[in-house]
Amino acid sequence: MSDLERKLYRIIYNMSRFRRNPSIDELKRKTGKDEKSIRKAVRNLMTRNELAWDKEKKEWRFK
């Protein structure tokens, strides 16, 4: 897991504990990265099954 992936995982995990999904703008501000990098890192986490989006509950699931 790269540094950016680990950072995004922790941000999403911590924010979802309070029933709040971070927006792309919040992730950009907290990581200092651009949208393309963030989307790529989240996609990598999802393909490795570290992170999953539950469409029915509209929340993240973690490994």
N, C-alpha and C positions, 0 to 999 in steps of 0.2 A: 504494500500500500504506500503510495507516494505521500509526501508531506501535505500536499494540497488535499488529497483524498482523505487523509486522516483528520485534517482540520475541518473539512466540510462534514465529515461523519460526526464529529464531536459537536459542531454547531447545530446540525439538524437534530441530533439526538437530544441535546440539552434543551433546545427550543420546543421540541415535540413533547417533552415531559410536562410542559405547561400548556399543552393542547394548542400550540401555536406553530404554524408552518412558516418557515422563513421565506421571504420573497427573494427573487433574483437580486433586487437592489440591496437588500440587507446582506446577502451573501457576498456581493461585490464589495460592499463597504467593510465587512468584517474580514475578508480575505485579502483585499487589495488586488484581486485578479479581475480579468475581463469576463464577460458573459460566456464567451466561447470556451474558455478554459474551465469554467465552473461546470458548464453543461457536459463537457467531455469527462471530467472527473466523476460527476454524479452518474453518468452513463456507465463508466468503468465499474463503479461500486455496484450498480444494479446488475451488470452482467456477471459479476463474481458472487452474486447473491448476498452481499454484505448489507444491502439496502433494497427495500421494495416498497412500492406505492400501492396501498390498498384503495382501490377505486370506490368501493362501496362506503367505507368509513371515512374516506378522504384524509388518510393519515399515513405516516411512514411506518414500516415494519423493519425491525433490525434483527440481525443474525444473533 
